[in-house]
Amino acid sequence: MWDEFNIILKHNDSLLWIDLAAQRVIDTMARPFELNGNSVYMGASIGISLYPNDGSDADTLLSSAAAALHQAKLRGRGMLQFFSSEMTSRSKQRLTLEAALRRSVERQELRLYYQPQVDLISGQIVGVEALVRWQHPERGLIPPGEFIPLAEESGFVVTLGDWVLRTACRQIKAWATLELPLRQVAVNVSAVQLSRGHLVASVKEALEETGIAPNLLELEITESSVMLDREKSFETLAQLKALGVSLSIDDFGTGYSSLAYLQQLEVNKLKIDIAFVRDMTTNSNNASIIKAVIALGHSLGLEIIAEGVETPGQARQLRALRCDVIQGYLVSKPIPGVDMTQLMSTFPAMDIPVDNQALNTLLVVDDEPSMLTSLTRLLRNENYRILSATSAEEALALLALHPVGVILTDQRMTGMTGIELLARARKMHPKVVRMVLSGYTGLDSLTEAINRGEIYKFFTKPWNDAELIESVREAFAHYAEKIDVALS
């Protein structure tokens, strides 16, 4: 009767995982099975040889595996042994770590740290990314690069992901209660969760348990994980989108090319990988890639986040390329939730300079001091350099003295109207983007001005704060595009 069998696994770069596959075989063989009403127990020992280190031909590999198996049997039933003693030692360490990882949730050893994300225009914290850490009782804080791949290979990442999701949602609720100005908290989703887990049900349960607004939760998914099973991924992402959560593609540009599917995914954001950001100030190719990703994302209406930003030079160049948000050690390293709460409460707006001052300079014109004050107060939170004028004549004088990217003027002013001011500004400063506020319903003159190209956009009073802020941002983006066209 044969009691020894050979299993051939395809050689690849994941040699560290062969021990997990072998241990699964040993665990399965150790389970009893029924035979004629009786429980029968078996066991298995495994010897492992690796090509080409342990042999470059079949006979040598089989001989090495047999020698390793002999050593495994000497150690007792249910053991595995590499032909290399070094590999056996590493295997023991990994299997021990995996067993400890599976107990980490019940032992409350996991921690969530948070890294802030800063808007490049306002300089304010607008979001954070939740990052899991493992506080091992003996080894201390274990870096995620050591245990996340292990969790993914073993399948434990589904349980780990559920814990991260619930914990992050509870933190979101706590921050919402404190009324902190936080737009979203991002949680990473692994390929295993996307393909084999119960991700949609987990997200729904976490949202119902905490009662948070779904749009406060963002799920980060790598493009590689999406492309592993497109049909399943698209279905899952559509269901998540229906729940109202935000979706982003993480590490964009480093995985499979998914440009053909990007529009179908209906994600909200793209994250530029640190591999491109790290040397973008010295590597022109990486800078060109970042510029292309930003242009692509914006053409699809997506927000662009650059991760791994560590220097003011990187932040300045990213702003020049019209990236929306940055994340990295320049702002803060990942920190615990308590520290993150303190940081958000006291964070001063980051001042990220621009090469062309006009890209950050807004001229606000209104002959009513109260209106001028209201507009200035609203838009100052965007970290613009704001010039103010109470008359068209004063506005023209400021235009002659300062580089200005956008003008926002009231229509009904004493003397020269807003439209007349913008008509002159168009002739004298044609690149400046022109916007007007109108407090009355007669739109004939506004329509004519728009048709003549004197107005980029107009608003009626009273205005919607959020819409006005977003439109001014769009106006500066439009100005930047005009500058790019002029330089090309």
Residue pairs with C-beta under 8 A, 6 or more apart in sequence:
4 69
6 62
6 65
7 25
9 18
9 21
11 50
11 51
14 153
15 50
16 90
16 94
17 153
18 48
18 50
19 48
19 80
19 82
19 90
19 91
19 94
19 95
20 94
20 95
20 98
20 153
20 154
22 46
22 48
22 80
23 80
23 95
25 44
25 46
26 43
26 44
26 45
26 46
26 78
26 79
26 80
29 42
29 43
29 44
30 41
30 42
30 43
30 44
30 78
32 39
32 40
32 41
33 39
33 40
33 42
34 40
43 77
43 78
44 77
44 78
45 69
45 72
45 73
45 75
45 77
45 78
45 79
45 80
45 81
46 69
46 72
46 79
46 80
46 81
47 65
47 66
47 67
47 68
47 69
47 70
47 71
47 72
47 80
47 81
47 82
47 83
48 65
48 68
48 80
48 81
48 82
48 83
48 87
49 55
49 61
49 62
49 64
49 65
49 68
49 82
49 83
50 82
50 83
50 84
50 87
51 61
53 84
54 60
54 61
54 64
54 65
54 83
54 84
55 61
55 63
55 64
64 83
65 83
67 83
68 81
68 82
68 83
69 81
71 81
72 79
72 80
72 81
73 79
75 81
80 88
80 91
81 88
82 88
82 91
94 150
97 146
97 147
97 150
98 150
98 154
98 156
100 136
101 134
101 147
101 150
101 151
101 154
101 156
102 154
102 156
103 109
104 110
104 134
104 136
105 159
105 160
105 163
107 137
109 134
109 135
109 136
109 137
110 132
110 133
110 134
110 135
110 160
110 163
110 164
110 167
111 132
111 133
111 134
111 135
111 336
112 130
112 131
112 132
112 133
112 164
112 167
112 168
112 171
112 336
112 337
113 130
113 131
113 132
113 133
113 334
113 335
113 336
113 337
114 128
114 129
114 130
114 131
114 171
114 185
114 334
114 335
114 336
114 337
114 340
115 128
115 129
115 131
115 327
115 328
115 331
115 332
115 333
115 334
115 335
116 125
116 127
116 128
116 327
116 331
116 332
116 340
116 343
116 344
116 347
117 125
117 126
117 127
117 128
117 129
117 186
117 305
117 325
117 326
117 327
117 331
118 124
118 125
118 126
118 325
118 326
118 327
118 331
118 350
119 125
119 126
119 324
119 325
120 315
120 318
120 319
120 323
120 324
120 325
120 326
120 352
121 319
121 324
121 382
121 383
121 384
121 473
121 476
122 349
122 381
122 382
122 383
123 349
123 350
123 351
123 352
123 383
124 181
124 347
124 349
124 350
124 381
124 383
125 181
125 182
125 331
125 343
125 344
125 347
126 181
126 182
126 183
126 184
126 325
127 182
127 183
127 184
127 185
127 186
127 218
127 325
128 182
128 185
128 186
128 340
129 185
129 186
129 187
129 188
129 220
129 327
129 334
130 164
130 167
130 168
130 171
130 185
130 186
130 187
130 188
131 144
131 188
131 334
132 144
132 148
132 160
132 164
133 141
133 142
133 144
133 334
134 141
134 142
134 144
134 147
135 141
135 142
136 142
148 157
148 190
150 156
151 157
151 160
152 190
152 191
152 192
155 192
155 196
157 190
157 192
157 193
158 192
158 193
158 196
158 197
158 198
161 189
161 190
161 193
161 197
161 199
161 202
162 202
164 187
164 188
165 187
165 202
165 203
165 206
166 205
166 206
166 209
168 185
168 187
168 217
169 206
169 207
169 209
169 210
169 212
169 217
170 210
171 185
171 337
172 182
172 185
172 210
172 212
172 216
172 217
173 210
173 211
173 212
174 337
174 341
175 182
175 185
175 341
175 344
176 182
176 212
176 213
176 216
178 341
178 345
180 341
180 344
180 345
181 344
182 216
182 344
183 216
184 215
184 216
184 217
184 218
184 246
185 216
185 217
185 218
186 218
186 219
186 220
186 248
187 217
187 218
187 219
187 220
188 220
188 250
189 199
189 219
189 220
189 221
189 225
190 225
191 222
191 224
191 225
191 228
193 199
194 221
194 225
194 226
194 229
194 232
194 233
194 236
195 225
195 228
195 229
195 232
195 233
199 236
199 240
200 236
200 239
200 240
200 243
203 217
203 219
203 240
203 243
203 245
204 243
206 217
207 214
207 217
207 243
207 245
213 244
214 243
214 244
214 245
215 244
215 245
215 246
217 245
217 246
218 245
218 246
218 247
218 248
218 268
218 269
219 240
219 245
219 246
219 247
219 248
220 248
220 249
220 250
220 271
221 233
221 237
221 247
221 248
221 249
221 250
222 249
222 250
222 251
222 255
223 249
223 250
223 251
223 252
223 254
223 255
223 256
223 258
224 251
224 254
224 255
224 256
225 233
225 255
226 233
226 234
226 237
226 249
226 258
226 261
226 265
227 233
227 255
227 256
227 258
227 261
230 261
234 261
234 264
234 265
237 247
237 265
237 266
237 267
238 266
240 247
241 247
241 266
246 268
246 269
247 265
247 266
247 267
247 268
247 269
248 267
248 268
248 269
248 270
248 271
248 305
249 258
249 262
249 265
249 267
249 269
249 270
249 271
250 271
250 273
251 271
251 273
252 270
252 271
252 272
252 273
252 293
253 272
253 273
253 276
253 289
253 293
254 273
254 275
258 265
259 296
262 296
262 300
263 300
267 302
268 302
268 303
269 297
269 302
269 303
269 304
269 305
270 293
270 296
270 297
270 302
270 303
270 304
270 305
271 304
271 305
271 306
271 307
272 290
272 293
272 294
272 304
272 305
272 306
272 307
272 323
273 307
273 308
274 307
274 308
274 328
276 286
276 289
276 290
276 293
277 286
277 290
277 306
277 307
277 308
277 309
277 314
277 318
277 328
278 286
278 308
278 310
279 286
280 286
280 287
280 290
280 314
280 317
280 318
281 287
281 311
281 313
281 314
281 317
287 317
287 321
290 306
290 318
290 321
290 323
291 321
293 304
294 304
294 321
294 322
294 323
297 303
297 304
298 304
298 322
298 477
303 324
303 325
304 323
304 324
304 325
305 323
305 324
305 325
305 326
305 327
306 314
306 318
306 323
306 325
306 326
306 327
306 328
307 326
307 327
307 328
308 327
308 328
309 315
309 318
309 326
309 327
309 328
309 329
309 330
309 331
310 328
310 329
310 330
311 330
312 330
312 352
314 326
314 328
314 330
315 326
315 330
315 350
315 352
316 352
316 353
316 354
316 355
318 326
319 352
319 354
320 354
320 355
322 477
322 480
331 350
332 343
335 343
349 383
351 383
354 360
356 403
356 483
357 385
357 402
357 403
358 403
358 404
358 405
358 432
358 479
358 483
359 405
359 476
359 479
359 480
359 483
360 383
360 384
360 385
360 405
360 476
361 384
361 385
361 386
361 387
361 402
361 403
361 404
361 405
361 406
362 379
362 384
362 385
362 386
362 387
362 404
362 405
362 406
362 407
362 408
362 472
362 476
363 386
363 387
363 388
363 389
363 395
363 398
363 399
363 402
363 404
363 406
363 407
363 408
363 409
364 372
364 375
364 376
364 379
364 386
364 387
364 388
364 389
364 408
364 409
365 372
365 388
365 389
365 390
365 391
365 392
365 394
365 395
365 407
365 408
365 409
365 410
365 413
365 418
365 421
366 372
366 375
366 390
366 409
366 410
366 413
366 437
367 390
367 391
367 410
367 413
367 414
368 410
369 390
371 410
372 388
372 390
375 408
376 386
376 388
378 465
378 468
378 469
379 386
379 408
379 468
379 469
379 472
380 386
382 469
382 472
382 473
384 472
387 398
387 402
387 404
389 395
389 397
389 398
391 413
391 414
391 415
391 416
392 409
392 413
392 415
392 416
392 417
392 418
392 420
392 421
392 424
393 415
393 416
395 407
395 409
395 421
395 425
396 421
396 424
396 425
396 428
398 404
399 407
399 425
399 428
399 429
399 432
404 429
404 432
405 432
405 433
405 475
405 476
405 479
405 480
406 432
406 433
406 434
406 435
406 472
406 475
406 476
406 479
407 421
407 422
407 425
407 432
407 433
407 434
407 435
408 435
408 436
408 437
408 472
409 418
409 421
409 422
409 434
409 435
409 436
409 437
410 418
410 436
410 437
410 438
410 439
411 417
411 418
411 419
411 436
411 437
411 438
411 439
411 440
411 446
411 458
412 418
412 438
412 439
412 440
413 421
418 436
418 437
418 438
419 436
419 445
419 446
419 449
419 454
419 455
422 434
422 436
422 449
422 454
422 455
423 449
423 452
423 454
425 432
425 434
426 432
426 434
426 453
426 454
431 479
431 482
431 483
431 486
432 479
433 456
433 475
433 476
433 478
433 479
433 482
434 454
434 455
434 456
435 455
435 456
435 457
435 458
435 459
435 471
435 472
435 475
436 446
436 449
436 455
436 457
436 458
436 459
437 458
437 459
437 460
437 461
437 463
438 446
438 458
438 459
438 460
438 461
439 460
439 461
441 460
446 455
446 458
449 455
450 458
456 475
456 478
457 471
457 475
459 467
459 468
459 471
